[in-house]
Amino acid sequence: MRKLCLKTKETKNICQNISNKLRNEVLVYLSNELLNNIDNIIIENTKDVILAKENNKNIQFCDRLMLNELRIKQIADSLIELTTLTSNINKVIDTSYHSKGFSINKVSVPIGVIAIIYEARPNVTIDSFALCFKSGNSVVLKGSKDCLNTNIYLVSLIQKVLNTHDLSIDIINLITDCSRVKTLELMKMNDVIDCLIPRGSAALIKNCTDNATVPIIETGSGNCHVYVDSECDFEMALNIIENSKTSRVSVCNACESVLLHQDIVDKFMPQLYERLSLKDVSVYGCEKCCVYTNERCATNDDYGLEYLDYAISVKVVKNVVEAVKHINQYSTHHSETIVTSSQENANVFLTNVDSACVYHNVSTRFSDGFEFGFKAEIGISTQKLHARGPMGLEALMSYKYIICGDGQIR
């Protein structure tokens, strides 16, 4: 594995100096390769899905793992979208002049070698390469054993395209040993890896933050909240909750917990339970909410849980201030929304909730690089240093200072 990563490191300068025109040609060519190989991709992906079912993985897990014709076409289209973005490699961000006459130029540069550890989402393989390649970064991928067949095939397509364009295939490499030992080894490879981005479950993120010595950008597990204020349109609130929870339950921007203002519980809770029951969502409410459901009551564990399933917790709060306190205690700092007609309460919520994305009268499902206009996404950062929220090209760039003079000394 170390030899493989060192090969990737050797491509850093090569990758940084590829012209934007050639980068776009590679992405377009790769898009066509995906479309031309849909059947082969599905064959390899089916192997992984069958193994997942044999290992008793649930429906939501298999959904995240599965690639079909539509999803592959969407991935291919995203590569074309990415070519419309301007590369910021070696872009002068700012220039100032010292009193002694030399210039100080702040210039954007790629991070270098980015390692991405991810679980059963084979679309991440293409997304990660595309964003890293477009931003001038080389990339080492370490997917889980659950999508190994798909990942091997997708990386082979990428390397074929690179070779066709006379570029080193080591700009991207896939670690096929999915053992925990190799994962830990990768996390500590400071002399080779410039940045590590874990994408997956809370357990994966915690494993990386606990053990990695390589700098990390945490991407989110998503315990996302919808707070329904006393002053609101009930139908709007129901629509937002339904969309946030059920449009796709297995994603990190799905709502996992609803907070209700105490003044609306008696009227709103029966409507909420009816609406979610139609979507087969199990509703675990606090003691005040349980009387309106046929489910068990929620526990404190429920309030901190990312279900990634047809389940949701509901709790009554006194006001927006208590809602903010609850969210900041239990959320993963991903995405939260308030449904209210009170601008004052909205401002309290938007200002004080400590999450990467905070919404007013909008579904949490919009926390997505594509929806934010980034054309692609490497993940959604729930931390504050370097990058936060949906991460596009800009999040994969660093900068350096280039100082030019004519003999000045201090």
Secondary structure, 3 states (H helix, E strand, C coil): CHHHHHHHHCCHHHHHCCCHHHHHHHHHHHHHHHHHCHHHHHHHHHHHHHHHHHCCCCHHHHHHHCCCHHHHHHHHHHHHHHCCCCCCCCCEEEEEECCCCCEEEEEEEECCEEEEEECCCCHHHHHHHHHHHHCCCEEEEECCHHHHHHHHHHHHHHHHHHHHCCCCHHHEEECCCCCHHHHHHHHCCCCCCCEEEEECCHHHHHHHHHHCCCCECCECCCCEEEEECCCCCHHHHHHHHHHHHHCCCCCCCCEEEEEEEHHHHHHHHHHHHHHHHCCCCEEEECHHHHCCCCCCECCHHHHCCCCCCCEEEEEEECCHHHHHHHHHHHCCCCEEEEECCCHHHHHHHHHHCCCCEEEECCCHHHCCCCCCCCCCCCEEECCCCCCCEEECHHHHEEEEEEEECCCCCC
